[in-house]
Amino acid sequence: MGSRLEGKVAIITGGASGIGEAHAHLYASEGAKVVVTDIQEELGANVVRAIEGEGGDAIFVRHDVTSEVDWANVVKTTVDQYGAITTLVNNAGVANFSGVEEETLEGFNRVVSICQTGVWLGMKACMPELKKSGNGAIVNISSLYGIIGTPSMVAYHGAKGAVRLMTKSAGLEYAKQGVRINSVHPGIIKTPLADTLTADYIAEITATTPLGCMGEPIDIATMSLFLCSDEAKFITASEFVVDGGWGAQ
Ligand SMILES: NC(=O)c1ccc[n+]([C@@H]2O[C@H](COP(=O)([O-])OP(=O)(O)OC[C@H]3O[C@@H](n4cnc5c(N)ncnc54)[C@H](O)[C@@H]3O)[C@@H](O)[C@H]2O)c1
């Protein structure tokens, strides 16, 4: 066990799988009390059991990030259990691959409500406790696709681009109130979400990634860990790309 997050209480949304799950393990292993939230209850409970088995301290809360009522419950449960909230990782997300004409209003709204509105709701719900902590940190998981465009993914690009600028706006708003807010922008990472991509798509991106492979969830969690730790005390309203160099081309 390390101590880079000693004394922190971290909420990690979408913590039952993939990048969020890696965050939950890593944060707990660095001394944070971890609140794993997700709509996938069984997987979320499994993550918490595994963390406890590793000697960490974590709880699971069932949570739909699009619901303001659920957010209020997450905040209350966290404060009841651990007495504070110092850290929020807005990670929950979904992708869909539809172009401008194929996309439906329902599909568009679903991606935006989870990937974009959910991030704002999380910052809003947790902010009073984060301010109270005097040393709060938020990491919003956007995507490389929140910085660059690709064809036929209109809702996802829109929502992830919005997360990038909401992060800058909120980071500036709270800079003098003791809360740092940054965004992380993963390239292609081996998770169940990436399993929804076609093999051809993955092969093409991997072949054109300068570092020559897909990323792993831990590569994203490691960046977030730094941003949520006190080591990053001079960093806010900024964006951090973790993509094997793909987006630089
Ligand atoms: N995997 C990649 O290549 C990649 C690349 C860039 C960005 N991202 C982003 O990283 C984040 C994590 O993705 P991942 O790859 O680990 O995917 P994943 O599917 O493994 O995990 C996403 C988690 O979010 C949860 N979730 C979905 N809707 C939710 C809701 N309404 N409320 C609460 N939880 C909900 C899912 O149940 C799941 O556990 C997402 O925001 C995604 O957009 C992923």
The ligand as an SDF file (V2000), in Angstrom:
LIG
                    3D

 44 48  0  0  0  0  0  0  0  0999 V2000
  -12.0840    2.6220  -23.4690 N   0  0  0  0  0  0  0  0  0  0  0  0
  -11.6880    3.6120  -24.2470 C   0  0  0  0  0  0  0  0  0  0  0  0
  -11.0740    3.4140  -25.2920 O   0  0  0  0  0  0  0  0  0  0  0  0
  -12.0100    5.0390  -23.8550 C   0  0  0  0  0  0  0  0  0  0  0  0
  -11.4210    6.0590  -24.6060 C   0  0  0  0  0  0  0  0  0  0  0  0
  -11.6800    7.3800  -24.2650 C   0  0  0  0  0  0  0  0  0  0  0  0
  -12.5180    7.6780  -23.2130 C   0  0  0  0  0  0  0  0  0  0  0  0
  -13.0890    6.6630  -22.5070 N   0  0  0  0  0  0  0  0  0  0  0  0
  -13.9800    7.0420  -21.4090 C   0  0  0  0  0  0  0  0  0  0  0  0
  -13.5910    6.4020  -20.2240 O   0  0  0  0  0  0  0  0  0  0  0  0
  -14.7270    6.2390  -19.3740 C   0  0  0  0  0  0  0  0  0  0  0  0
  -14.7960    4.8040  -18.8720 C   0  0  0  0  0  0  0  0  0  0  0  0
  -15.0030    3.9690  -19.9860 O   0  0  0  0  0  0  0  0  0  0  0  0
  -14.5060    2.4490  -20.0520 P   0  0  0  0  0  0  0  0  0  0  0  0
  -13.7740    2.2970  -21.3200 O   0  0  0  0  0  0  0  0  0  0  0  0
  -13.8870    2.0380  -18.7830 O   0  0  0  0  0  0  0  0  0  0  0  0
  -15.9260    1.7320  -20.2730 O   0  0  0  0  0  0  0  0  0  0  0  0
  -16.6850    0.6050  -19.4340 P   0  0  0  0  0  0  0  0  0  0  0  0
  -17.9060    0.3230  -20.2300 O   0  0  0  0  0  0  0  0  0  0  0  0
  -15.7750   -0.4900  -19.0730 O   0  0  0  0  0  0  0  0  0  0  0  0
  -17.0750    1.3890  -18.0990 O   0  0  0  0  0  0  0  0  0  0  0  0
  -18.0260    2.3980  -18.0770 C   0  0  0  0  0  0  0  0  0  0  0  0
  -18.8480    2.2320  -16.7980 C   0  0  0  0  0  0  0  0  0  0  0  0
  -19.8130    3.2940  -16.7640 O   0  0  0  0  0  0  0  0  0  0  0  0
  -21.0100    2.7460  -16.2640 C   0  0  0  0  0  0  0  0  0  0  0  0
  -22.1710    3.5350  -16.6480 N   0  0  0  0  0  0  0  0  0  0  0  0
  -22.7480    3.6310  -17.8580 C   0  0  0  0  0  0  0  0  0  0  0  0
  -23.8470    4.4100  -17.7820 N   0  0  0  0  0  0  0  0  0  0  0  0
  -23.9440    4.8180  -16.4920 C   0  0  0  0  0  0  0  0  0  0  0  0
  -24.8470    5.6400  -15.7910 C   0  0  0  0  0  0  0  0  0  0  0  0
  -25.9180    6.1910  -16.3970 N   0  0  0  0  0  0  0  0  0  0  0  0
  -24.6470    5.8550  -14.4730 N   0  0  0  0  0  0  0  0  0  0  0  0
  -23.5870    5.2880  -13.8380 C   0  0  0  0  0  0  0  0  0  0  0  0
  -22.7070    4.4830  -14.4490 N   0  0  0  0  0  0  0  0  0  0  0  0
  -22.8860    4.2600  -15.7680 C   0  0  0  0  0  0  0  0  0  0  0  0
  -21.0740    1.3480  -16.8700 C   0  0  0  0  0  0  0  0  0  0  0  0
  -21.9850    0.5190  -16.1550 O   0  0  0  0  0  0  0  0  0  0  0  0
  -19.6310    0.9060  -16.7720 C   0  0  0  0  0  0  0  0  0  0  0  0
  -19.3700    0.2120  -15.5710 O   0  0  0  0  0  0  0  0  0  0  0  0
  -15.9440    6.6780  -20.1870 C   0  0  0  0  0  0  0  0  0  0  0  0
  -16.2960    7.9970  -19.8470 O   0  0  0  0  0  0  0  0  0  0  0  0
  -15.4180    6.6220  -21.6130 C   0  0  0  0  0  0  0  0  0  0  0  0
  -16.1050    7.4830  -22.4800 O   0  0  0  0  0  0  0  0  0  0  0  0
  -12.8640    5.3580  -22.7960 C   0  0  0  0  0  0  0  0  0  0  0  0
  1  2  1  0
  2  3  2  0
  2  4  1  0
  4  5  1  0
  4 44  2  0
  5  6  2  0
  6  7  1  0
  7  8  2  0
  8  9  1  0
  8 44  1  0
  9 10  1  0
  9 42  1  0
 10 11  1  0
 11 12  1  0
 11 40  1  0
 12 13  1  0
 13 14  1  0
 14 15  2  0
 14 16  1  0
 14 17  1  0
 17 18  1  0
 18 19  2  0
 18 20  1  0
 18 21  1  0
 21 22  1  0
 22 23  1  0
 23 24  1  0
 23 38  1  0
 24 25  1  0
 25 26  1  0
 25 36  1  0
 26 27  1  0
 26 35  1  0
 27 28  2  0
 28 29  1  0
 29 30  1  0
 29 35  2  0
 30 31  1  0
 30 32  2  0
 32 33  1  0
 33 34  2  0
 34 35  1  0
 36 37  1  0
 36 38  1  0
 38 39  1  0
 40 41  1  0
 40 42  1  0
 42 43  1  0
M  CHG  2   8   1  16  -1
M  END
$$$$
